Amino acid sequence: MAKATKGTTKSGNRRTQRKRNQTKSKNRHGSQVAGYHIDGATTATLNEILDPTIPTMSLAELSEEQRVNLVVSRLQMKPDDFRVAMIGPALINKTRAIAEVRAGSRIGRTLMEIEQALLLHLAETGRKP
């Protein structure tokens, strides 16, 4: 059995492993709500956002209400045992996270920033060849 050298794993090098993980991530996130179609009323999946033939709105074009609805939709898709740990408020479950986002509290705004940063990252990495 071949011994793994520094910077590699048994199943291949780190670059290959990273690409596999990115592909899994794209597949997992691709069907999730990630924005709005150009009409501003219909939600769009990440795959639709990444498709240049489908007109969608960028995150910067969304109103505050649309951003709140987008994050709430994404939180509602999380498993029921979803929890996020925050310094200060401690563990926040799915129900509380949705309530905080809808209320526009400091915690809710932080959760919105996290989701928006994730969406921007997914869109950016999804556009790379």
C-alpha positions as CSV (number, residue, x, y, z in Angstrom):
1,M,0.0,0.0,0.0
2,A,1.4,3.4,-1.0
3,K,2.2,5.7,1.8
4,A,0.7,9.2,1.6
5,T,3.3,11.9,1.3
6,K,3.1,15.3,2.9
7,G,0.4,17.4,1.4
8,T,-1.6,14.4,0.0
9,T,-4.2,12.1,1.3
10,K,-4.7,8.4,0.6
11,S,-7.4,9.2,-1.9
12,G,-5.4,11.9,-3.8
13,N,-3.8,15.2,-3.4
14,R,-5.4,18.1,-1.5
15,R,-6.3,20.1,-4.6
16,T,-8.4,17.1,-5.9
17,Q,-10.0,16.6,-2.5
18,R,-10.9,20.3,-2.4
19,K,-12.5,20.2,-5.8
20,R,-14.6,17.2,-4.8
21,N,-15.7,19.1,-1.7
22,Q,-16.6,22.1,-3.8
23,T,-18.6,20.0,-6.2
24,K,-20.5,18.4,-3.3
25,S,-21.2,21.9,-1.8
26,K,-22.5,23.2,-5.2
27,N,-24.8,20.2,-5.5
28,R,-26.1,20.7,-2.0
29,H,-26.7,24.4,-2.3
30,G,-27.7,24.5,-6.0
31,S,-31.4,23.7,-5.4
32,Q,-31.8,26.0,-2.4
33,V,-33.3,29.5,-2.6
34,A,-30.6,32.0,-3.2
35,G,-32.2,35.1,-4.6
36,Y,-35.1,36.5,-6.8
37,H,-35.9,36.4,-10.4
38,I,-36.0,39.7,-12.2
39,D,-39.7,40.2,-11.5
40,G,-38.8,40.6,-7.8
41,A,-41.6,38.3,-6.7
42,T,-40.4,34.8,-7.5
43,T,-37.5,33.2,-5.7
44,A,-34.6,31.7,-7.6
45,T,-32.3,28.8,-6.7
46,L,-28.5,29.1,-6.7
47,N,-28.5,27.1,-10.0
48,E,-30.8,29.7,-11.6
49,I,-28.7,32.6,-10.3
50,L,-25.6,31.0,-11.8
51,D,-27.3,30.4,-15.1
52,P,-26.5,33.4,-17.4
53,T,-29.6,32.8,-19.5
54,I,-32.0,33.3,-16.5
55,P,-32.5,36.9,-15.5
56,T,-32.2,37.3,-11.7
57,M,-31.5,40.1,-9.3
58,S,-28.3,40.6,-7.4
59,L,-28.3,40.8,-3.6
60,A,-27.5,44.5,-3.9
61,E,-30.7,45.0,-5.9
62,L,-33.0,43.4,-3.3
63,S,-35.1,45.5,-1.0
64,E,-34.8,45.0,2.8
65,E,-38.1,43.0,2.8
66,Q,-36.8,40.7,0.0
67,R,-33.6,40.1,1.9
68,V,-35.5,39.3,5.1
69,N,-37.8,36.9,3.2
70,L,-34.8,35.3,1.5
71,V,-33.0,34.6,4.7
72,V,-36.2,33.4,6.4
73,S,-36.8,31.0,3.5
74,R,-33.3,29.7,3.7
75,L,-33.6,29.2,7.5
76,Q,-37.0,27.4,7.1
77,M,-35.2,24.8,4.9
78,K,-32.7,24.0,7.6
79,P,-33.3,20.8,9.6
80,D,-35.5,21.1,12.7
81,D,-32.5,20.5,15.0
82,F,-30.6,23.4,13.4
83,R,-28.7,25.6,15.9
84,V,-26.2,28.3,15.6
85,A,-23.8,29.3,18.4
86,M,-23.2,33.0,19.0
87,I,-21.1,34.8,21.6
88,G,-23.6,36.4,24.0
89,P,-26.9,34.8,23.1
90,A,-25.4,31.3,23.2
91,L,-27.2,28.7,21.2
92,I,-30.1,29.8,18.9
93,N,-32.4,27.3,17.4
94,K,-34.2,27.5,14.1
95,T,-37.4,29.0,15.4
96,R,-35.6,31.7,17.3
97,A,-33.4,32.5,14.4
98,I,-36.4,33.0,12.1
99,A,-38.1,35.2,14.8
100,E,-34.9,37.3,15.2
101,V,-34.5,37.8,11.5
102,R,-38.2,38.9,11.1
103,A,-37.9,41.2,14.1
104,G,-34.8,42.9,12.7
105,S,-32.9,42.5,16.0
106,R,-29.2,42.7,16.3
107,I,-29.0,38.9,16.3
108,G,-31.3,38.8,13.2
109,R,-29.2,41.3,11.4
110,T,-26.1,39.3,12.2
111,L,-27.8,36.1,10.9
112,M,-28.7,38.0,7.7
113,E,-25.1,39.1,7.2
114,I,-23.9,35.5,7.6
115,E,-26.4,34.2,5.1
116,Q,-25.7,37.0,2.6
117,A,-21.9,36.4,2.9
118,L,-22.5,32.7,2.2
119,L,-24.7,33.5,-0.8
120,L,-22.1,35.9,-2.2
121,H,-19.4,33.2,-1.7
122,L,-21.4,30.5,-3.3
123,A,-22.2,32.7,-6.3
124,E,-18.6,33.7,-6.7
125,T,-17.2,30.2,-6.4
126,G,-20.0,28.9,-8.7
127,R,-19.1,31.2,-11.5
128,K,-15.4,30.1,-11.6
129,P,-14.6,27.5,-14.2
